[in-house]
């Protein structure tokens, strides 16, 4: 049975290569003063696939073209909206940056080497991706 209240969320685990190093893209949670960093995510629209949503968030907010290489993982969870608990399903995609533009839709972002990026992530679930 499909839960009609389930919110599908797509995550983009994006890396770029340059100068012999691979760097990973992480973003600061909007409006969060506690320095919480995360993998870019976006709710999936009713008319799109989760993979298309990952490409969309990196294009619209990240200002970049990125190609999906593979699904990186899935996780369940929930969030609270207007006092109600809403179930969520997260699908994460490993992506490679193909072309860069100006990052407009994230409050703050960083490109970090893998170990530094993982340590900076606030969510244990995301550190395991």
Protein Blocks (a to p, Z undefined) as FASTA:
>chain_A
ZZfkbccdddddddddeehiacddddddehianlpacdddddddfkbcfklmmmmmmmmm
nopacddfbdfbdcdddddeehiacdddddddddddfbdcddfkbfbdcdddfklmmmmp
mblklmmZZ
